[in-house]
Amino acid sequence: MAVVSVSMPDSLLQRLDEFAEEHGYTGRSEVVREAARNLLGEFEDRRLEDRTLMGVVTVLFNYETTNVEERMMHLRHEHESLVASNVHNHVGDHYCMELFILEGTLEEISTFVGKIRATKDTLTVDYSVIPVDDFERTLTAEG
């Protein structure tokens, strides 16, 4: 097995070690391997391919110490055909939340989420997707 060196803030490393101990992992390498498998597998659900998807992406960041807000604006414009809606909210005294509503393919949404995750200084990035035809079917059944 290859040995890889990864840089991360001390606080994240401490959280990683605590997580490994609390959840019975043999060490941080096992946690990182599982996290990598999960991240890589997120958008590999074959049931989502060749379907139009709706996605919701939330991003939290500290607006006082970063330029994340500017990067979110650039991504919104760069992917304007994907972004159906975008909401910006202030959270507490120092934080902002961006909420993106997306409509597109698995590849388009995956690319967009990847670019957000790669943005330095984001605190959290969460998302969910649902096939539009499933959503429409649910609405039709309820109506």
N, C-alpha and C positions, 0 to 999 in steps of 0.2 A: 504494500500500500504506500502511495506517495505521501510525503510529509510536506505540508503547505504552511507558509507563514502568513498570518493575517493581522493587520493592524486594526485596533479598535480602542475607543476611549476606556480608561480604567473603570469607569462606572458601569459600562456595558459588560466588560469582562467579569466584574464582580457579580452582576446580575446573572450572567451566564453560569458562573460557578455555583451560585446559590440555587439556580434552577436545576442544574445537574444533580446536586446533592438532595434537594427536596423531592425530586421525581425519580430517584434511583438510577440515574445514568452512571456509567462507569467513569465518565469524565467529560470535559468540555468538547473533546473531539467527537464523541458520540452525539452530543446535542447539535453541534454544527453540521455533522453529516445528515442528521434527520431534518434539520431546518433546510439544508440545501436540497434534499430530495423533495420536500414539501413545496418549496418555492418553485423548483423546476417543473413539478407536476401540476401546479395550479391551473395552468391553461392547456393541459394535455387531455382534457376530457373530450373524447371523440364524439360524445352526444351533442356537444356544442358547436362542432364544426359545420360549416355550410348553413348556418342559421343566423338570422338577425337577432342580436342580443340587446337587452337594455342593461346598462351598468350604472352603479352608483359608487362614486369614489369620494372619500372624505380625507382631507389632509389637514393636519394640525401643525402649526409652526409658531415660533416666537417672532413677532414682527419687528421688535426693537433691535434685534441682533443679527438679522439675516436679510437676504434679498430674495427669499423664497416667494414672496408675493409677486415680485416682478417676473420670476420664472414661471409662476402659475399663469400669469397673463399671457406670456409668450406661448406657452403650451396650448392655452385655450384658443389662441389665434392660429397657431400652427395646425391644430386639429379641429378647425371650425366645422367641418362636415361631420365630425363624430360627436362633438359636444352639443347636446340638445339644450342644455341649460347649465348655468353656473351661478352659485350663490356664495357670497363672501360674508362671513360673520365675525364679529369680535367676540372673543371668549375670555372673560376675566380682564385683567389689566394689561396683559402683555402678549396675548395670544390671538391668533386668527385661525379660522377654519374655512377651508375652501370645500365646497360640495359641488361635484360635477355629476350631471346626469348625461349618460352616453347612450347612443344608439348606433350599433355597427357590428362588425364581424368580430370573432374571437381574436383574430390576429391584430385588428385595429385597437381593440380594447387592451390587449396584452401589451402592445407597444406603448400605448398611452400610460398605463399603470407603471410599466418599466421605467419610463422617462421620469415620472413623478418620484418613484422610489430612488432613482439615481440622483435626485436633486439634493444637494448638500443642505443640511440643517433642517430637514423635515423631521418632526417629532414622531408623528404616526401617519401611516397611510393604510386605510382600510377600504375594501371594495367588496361588492357582490355583483353577480350577473344572473340574469334570468332570460331564457329565450322568449322573444316577443310572442311567438305563437302559443307558448304555454300560458303567458299572461292573458292573451286574448281569449284562449279557451276557458280559463278560470272566470273571466268576466262574463262570457257568454253563458256559462253554467249557472252563475249566480244571478244573472239578470233574467 
